[in-house]
Amino acid sequence: MNGVSQIGANIAVVSTDVTVVAGQIADAINNFTPASGPDFTAEVNAGVVTVFGPVDDGATPNGYAIVVSVDDVGIVTTTEDMTGGSDEEGIYSDKWGARYWLDADYGSEGCIGSETADPTSIANAIEITEHIVNRGFQNGIYPQTVTIADGKIDIQRVASIMMINVDTEGGAGTDDLENISTDGFGLNDIILLRGVDAGRVTTLKDGVGNIETEGDADFSTSGNTGVIWLQYNSDNKWYEIDRPGGIPPNVANHRAQGIPQGVVGVEQTDVPAGGGTVTLIPGTDKQIQQFNDTVTLTSGYTITDGGTPLPGETFIVDWRALVTLDGNTLTIFGIDIPEELALLGNFTVIGYYDDIDATFKSRLFVDFDSAGFILQGMLGTDAVQTANILDGEVTPC
């Protein structure tokens, strides 16, 4: 085919049945990969071998001559040149579609009234195919390659679903895409957008222009697997409907869905002698806050909440510092830490957001193995009566 052999060795004819022989030829073509040119495939129907070119070659094989060489003059073959291939890159389908022209009385100068329209010639007609016919689903998805200019791409609508290959402006390594043209598009039209090269990354920016992504998460192109699906809405915006692997499960996206996902990890802080205030922001600060150092405060020290917490939002304060209050205060989520406990450290305060009362609530947990005593403030007034502790009832360690 086109001067390149499509079988690996001669075929020994084993039957006078044309269907059997046709099957032998098709099998030989399908089981061989030529050193150059297209790798064709074949099918058999009623003794006729139909040869197909690779999908990616589109219309290129059209016109290729098929030549069959035989040693037995009794075997007669009939061939036709390759035809019917379509690259699916035009405004209309050159396999299934039709083209339309407006042939009024335009002349060669393009001015109306200069000549009378010739019904047998379209030499001076104006093609209006793109305004009348859109590609149907019987064709391949229409590909279109565009380049970003000032954060925008302009695309031409030729089908309800299209593949858009986007390149960075000037071939830069990175670029931001903020707007996509909407002229000619209809409600619920879909585009599949990907980068032309993994080395030139385009980032779709959410909410800057007319692109709205799920969970306000920007999308960056990569290789052929980095495709995002966008759907056109009547408000002249493109909305994300899917991306590879779905929306990434990060803190921001979970929080956008009302899930009180905190920032995983431990953040360490040395307590400053000068005191001050630490404001913990949900979704920004790590969930576990560890405080260290040995200091004497010269001013009060407060740990509190801020930002916009979600129901059930939680912070854990792991207090390991040894602090002499020296008349100052240590307050964690509204709890005033007693001087004795501040000096010993090794306690935990858990604060959580109660959406019913719209406030952070907290609980104090003491490591008694380290503290080795019960604070007076932890017992109610007169909770322990002298008469209840009898001589000889307490055995020293």
Protein Blocks (a to p, Z undefined) as FASTA:
>chain_A
ZZiafbfbdcddfbfbfklmmmmmmmmmmmpccfedjddddddeehiacddddfklmmmm
gopacddddfblkbccdddddehiaehlafbdcklmccdddddfbdfkopghkaccdfkb
cklmccfklmmbccdfkbccdddddddeehiacdddfbfbdcdddddehhiabdcdfbdc
fehiaehiacddddfbfklccdddehklmcccehhiacddddfklccdddddfkopacdf
bdehiaadbfklmmmnopacdceddddddddfkgpaddddehkacfbdcdedjdddfbdc
ddddehjddehiacddddfbdcdfklpacdeehiacdfklmmngopaddddddfklopac
ddddddfklnopacfklpcehkbcfklpcghkaccZZ
